[in-house]
Amino acid sequence: MINLSKPVIGEEEKKAVLDVLDSSILSQGSNIKEFEESFARYIEVKHAVATSSGTTALQAALLAHGIKKDDEVITTPFSFIATANSIIYVNAKPVFVDIEKDTFNINPDLIEEKITDKTKALLVVSLFGLTPDMDKICRIAKKHDLILIEDCAQSHGSEFKNKKAGSFGTGCFSFYPTKNMTTSEGGMITTNDEKIAETSRMIINHGSKIKYTHEILGYNFRMNSISAAIGIEQLKKLDSFNKKRIENANYLIENLKNTRIVLPKVKENYKHVFHQFAILVENREEVQKILLENNIRSDIHYPMPIFEQPLYKRLGYNIEGFNVSKEVCKKVLSIPVHPSLSKDDLDHIIKTLKSIQ
Ligand SMILES: *Cc1c(COP(=O)(O)O)cnc(C)c1O
C-alpha cells in the first residue's frame, strides 16, 4: 500500500528520545530552548516559542496579539478546521474570504472588501506548502494596520521571494506526524517581535515568567522534551525531506501534464514544499476508488469549506458566494508526494492515473 503520508524517523531521532528518557528531564529541559533557537535560525526570525501543537500555537499567537471578543479576523475557508477555530477560541469572529483556484490560498484581491472597523488581523494559511502572494498580503496588512498571523502548519521551509513562511508576520507551525517535519504532536510560534515572543511564552506557561507568579491568564500549551528531541533531529533533515517532496512533485507534474487532471502550478518567486500534491479531477469518487484498488491511498483536503461545517452553520455563517472554495472542495484530491516514495511508487501512481484520465 502506498500511503498518503509517512513520517521519516531515523536512528538519530530514536537515540535522541532515549537520551531524554535516560536524563529523567522529560519536560522543560534545555533541549526545548535548543529546538527553539535552531528553528528561529532556520526561519530567519529572532524568536521561536515551542508549543504543544499547531492549534495551541495559533491560539497563543492570537492571544499574544491581544485579539479578543468581537474582533474580526480575516481568513480562508479552505483549510484545516484549526485555522478558523483558533479565532473562535479567543472569542473573536472569523471572516472568510474566497480562495484562488490555481493556488488554493486566500485571494488577496478580495480581502479589502471584507475589512471593517472591527477587523484586527489577517490569518493567512500557506496551504499544501505554498505561501499566498506575500507582497500583496503584507501591503494590505500595513495599509489597514492589521496584525499578520501566518498559519504555516503545512509550509515548513516554504519561501516567497527567498523569505521563509513564518517570517512575514507571526508564524504558527505544527509538527503533527503528517507534516513536513514532526515531533509527534507539537508546534512553534515564530516572530521578530520580542514583546510577542515574551507574551506567547507566558501564555503557554500559565501566564508566568517567574515560577508561581501568574501575571495573566495562561494555559499549559508547552512542548514536552521528548518532542523537542525529535524536532531537533527532524529540523536537520527538513531541507532534504523538502527536496525529495519537490523532486517527486516535479516528476508527477512532468508525467501527468498531458492528462485532464489539473495539476499544481508553481510560479516564479515561490518555493512550494508540497506538503500535499493536490489535483483537481471531475470524477473524484471514481479516481479515488481506482487508486485504492491499485493500493494507492488518497484523501480529500478538504471536503467542505469551513463555513459549511455543522459547527459554523450553527454559528450562523452565511454560505452565499464563495464559488471557488465550493468548486474546489468538490474536485480536489491529494495524492502521495511524501519523501519515502520510490520511483516505482511514483510510476505506479502515474500509470494508474493515466489509465483513468
Ligand atoms: C495541521 C494543521 C493545523 C493544526 O496543527 P495541530 O498540530 O494538528 O494542532 C492548523 N492549521 C493547518 C492548516 C494544519 O494543516
The ligand as a Tripos MOL2 file, in Angstrom:
@<TRIPOS>MOLECULE
LIG
   15    15     1     0     0
SMALL
NO_CHARGES

@<TRIPOS>ATOM
      1 C1         -2.2520   20.5740   10.9820 C.3       1 LIG1
      2 C2         -2.7980   21.9270   10.8550 C.ar      1 LIG1
      3 C3         -3.1150   22.7120   11.9700 C.ar      1 LIG1
      4 C4         -3.1380   22.1920   13.3720 C.3       1 LIG1
      5 O1         -1.9710   21.6510   13.8340 O.3       1 LIG1
      6 P1         -2.0170   20.5700   15.0180 P.3       1 LIG1
      7 O2         -0.5780   20.3940   15.3660 O.co2     1 LIG1
      8 O3         -2.6460   19.3380   14.4790 O.co2     1 LIG1
      9 O4         -2.7840   21.1610   16.1290 O.co2     1 LIG1
     10 C5         -3.5220   24.0200   11.7640 C.ar      1 LIG1
     11 N1         -3.6370   24.5280   10.5320 N.ar      1 LIG1
     12 C6         -3.3780   23.8020    9.4400 C.ar      1 LIG1
     13 C7         -3.5100   24.4360    8.0940 C.3       1 LIG1
     14 C8         -2.9630   22.4720    9.5550 C.ar      1 LIG1
     15 O5         -2.7270   21.7500    8.4580 O.3       1 LIG1
@<TRIPOS>BOND
     1     1     2 1
     2     2     3 ar
     3     2    14 ar
     4     3     4 1
     5     3    10 ar
     6     4     5 1
     7     5     6 1
     8     6     7 2
     9     6     8 1
    10     6     9 1
    11    10    11 ar
    12    11    12 ar
    13    12    13 1
    14    12    14 ar
    15    14    15 1
@<TRIPOS>SUBSTRUCTURE
     1 LIG1         1 GROUP 0 **** ****
